[in-house]
Amino acid sequence: DHPVEMGRFVLGRFEAAGATHEIAVTGRSDVDMKRLTRDLSRICNTQARLFEPEHGHAPFTRYLFLTMAVGDGYGGLEHRDSTALLCHRHDLPHSGLNAPSDGYKTFLGLASHEYFHAWHVKRIKPAAFVPYDLWRETHTRLLWIFEGFTSYYDDLMLVRAGVITAQDYLALLGRTISMVLRGPGRLRQSVSESSFDAWTKYYRQDENSPNSIVSYYAKGALVALALDLEIRARTQGEKSLDDVMRLMWTRFGRTFYRSTGGPGTQLGLPEDGFAPLLQEATGLDLRRELRAWVDGTADIPLARLIAPLGIDLSLTTAEPGPVMGVRWSAAGQDLRIATALSDGAAHRAGLSAGDVVVAVDGLRITSEAGLKAILTRRRAGQRVQVHAFRRDELMSFELALQAAPQTEAKLVVGTSAKAKSALAVRLREGWWGDQRANKDASA
């Protein structure tokens, strides 16, 4: 749980949350370390204040961000007092960067995610993980809380820390919503099932996975969002998901590494322990909502839930014309079907994962862009002739094109009188925080 790196790297250091923090960047980069450490310090201070609002101290005295900058890569792994990160070298800030680029926002969100885990996963844990049984796969239905809630707070911490704007945050949130809506598996698997099946399905994905599973990271983040919005609206901003996180921290996390585990001690959140804990922290009984959003597979009514904050959520299509209902994988001059989405046009016509589409209506197809150029001249419901190779056999399919689904989410602050009301403004500011105050506090 304490990784070590030896080699050539650029080292930055800063003080935040009552602890010394260091970031080591390995790999060629032109990183602006002054900018990077300034932004990270604000994020670290903001997270510590979430869990410890009185003193804002982290549960460690030293923290290390180990960062490998490469030509193509993304990922992170949390540790007790550190994290190992992988990023594209151009995602790091460079000298002269004014507003954060999309890549830099992605990197800050990654760092924020893994840093949040120092509290939520490394100390607050599912009871099923205490102690870890390293001889076998350990199952829990709660990963939607531990990875999902972390995925919700990672970008929210950026806007609260003042390193991105509220508009930036709404755009990032829209991407998460879109990511979930693009997968038909969300209508077939609940996030509690996804959590339990992580070892057997989420980490062993195949060509049919988009049709059969949902990510407990992304859908879990939307559950956290829905709970936070519902709590804030019902209590008129007096309570929030922050209160639930603080209660979990004081009960299960703050003394985790100091606990003796004696009689009466509960180390970790029980499988059935979240609903009563949520009610204790907020005074609200949300068991019905949890059953629908966590154990059910229907889409969460986010547009309705976010409306009290004066924010409008709309959905549009990603494509200008009709679609075949396919996810593609390009291999040289071949346009191969990676997944035929369930109940999509290609799936209904008999096309399958692995098929190589070579022609549509007698015109050769070698790229996804070329296919889109043809489809934009067609209309939903129109039938087209598709030729494809299945292994070494040329096959013909008649396919009825489908309308592009509305999966692309956009969130904007409304302009109506209701959106400008004192209550809506108070709910919004409480949600993403007073950026000016956060910036001054962490400078």
Phi, psi and omega in degrees: 000008180226081183294153181232141175233136174234129181159204180258124180206164174263130186245129173243154183220142175205159177257132178201148175054034178072019183219158174274130179241142176228148173229123179252119181254115179255143184104157182292130177198161175249041186303134172273093187295328179296314178295316183297312181293327177296314181291318179297322180297322178294318179295316181297316178298318182295318179294317180298323178293331177298312184276326182233075185296338183283313183242344175065031181261142175282161181275030178207167179256345179213138179224143184232127171263105174271117188235123177256115180265122184228179180284334179202111180179154178200133175162169180199157176220129182278149172226176188299315180230026183195175173213149174251119186244149174232129183213162171288135185300332181278356174281343179282149182289146177240164180300134180093356178289125179267268176288143181297135177287168177300320179296319180292322176297322177297316180294317179298322177296322177295312179298319179297319180300309184290327178293321178300328179295340178301328174269308192256090179134311180282338178235310168278120184227160166295142179301332180296341181265004185241111352278164176296137171256099186280001181270346183209165177292132179255127185254143173212151177266012189251010181297336176298333175281312190280317175269323181294312179296322177297321178292335175284313185283339186300311178283328179298325178294331180293317180286325177293328179279350179080017179268346169226164180273167176299323178296319176301317183295317179298325177293317178296320178295321177300322178297319180296316178300315180298319180302317180290317184293337180286345184258115177295343179297340180296337181269001183237340181228134178277165180289333176291321175293319179300319178299311183293327184267015185305315184292323189265338183237306186296320181264010175224059187280151177228191185294341181262359185302318179302336180274344191236345183230162175234148180280124176287346171290298187288310179293326176297324177296323179288327174296316177299315177302312182299316179297315181299314180295318181296316180296314182297318182292315184291330181259007182054039175086002181284332180230163180201179175296336176304321180294325178293317179298319181293322178293318176299321181295312182292327184276322188242339190251321191301322182248020188304313184277356177253352185286144178272347181069029182287185180303136178083355181273129176254108179262097178108155181283122178295158181302326180254021189265352187284316183301311177295327178293320178298318179293322178296321183283330188242342185081008183249140174265104183246029181296322180296316179295320179297320178299319182287316188273332184260316182262349179261176183237003177287154178294142179286135182283068187293325180300318178291321185289328184270349182301321180300340177274003180075026181246132179262132176246121179235155180239138177229177179267155179274338184244145179286335183240192178290168183226168179262350182075051187222147165253133189254156168226123182271137177220096183066235178270004182265138172251101188258141176282118175278317178213129169268108187297137185301136180065012175277172183301314181295318180298316181293330180280347178106000176290154186218163176303136182098340178293141178254112180281126184245340181202147173230123183051040175082001180256132182295141179238125178235353182210159178295324178297320178295322178295317180297324179298324177286316185293329180295343178267002179251178178230158179300137182093341179291141182265137179230156179261124182243128173253135183212150173266128169248108194059244180251015181256127176277127183233155181239138181226140172258125191233132175266112184298148180247154175293142178298131181289153178274095184239353186265114186268139175227131180241132178219150174288129184289168181246003181286167178298324179296319180294334181265002182295160182299321181293314180298318179296317180296319179295318179297311183295325177291330182287303182261003170082162175279100186299324182294318179295317179298319181295317181294322184291329185259358182293000000 
